[in-house]
Amino acid sequence: MRALEVVELTGSFTASLPEHRSVYDAVQIGIDHPQLDARIADRVAGMWAAGMIEEVHALVSMGLRDGPTASRALGYAQVLAWLDGALDSAESARLATIAATRRLARRQRSWFRRDPRIIWLDRPDVEQVAGMVNPA
């Protein structure tokens, strides 16, 4: 909608990503974890074990469906889809949450990989990071 408004007002619209310019002198470190998919699955399992389904049930009665963002959050959206009959089981909702979280992680990784200021490390140890932040 915003792009259409800009075209209406100016006659043209060019979409572009923001430039990679730092406001502050800082070391930016990205950590690429080789077992990310397994960690996501473990995290979602933990959410389910901690009562995700019960939480969504409780929040529905408090207006969860009326919120513009909370009802679309990872986990909530999938449990709501199961409660609405779009998914056939709580297990399907759990698996859909894992899949959606993996997609989000890939999009985030792709976005941050474009930034040349970020130094990417594979599972760094504390000394390795400390040496980058406070070089001797």
Secondary structure, DSSP 8 states (H G I E B T S, - for coil): -HHHHHHHHHS-----------SS---EEEEE-TTHHHHHHHHHHHHHHTTHHHHHHHHHTTTGGGSTTGGGSTTHHHHHHHHTTSSSSHHHHHHHHHHHHHHHHHHHHHHHHT-TTEEEEES--HHHHHHHHS--
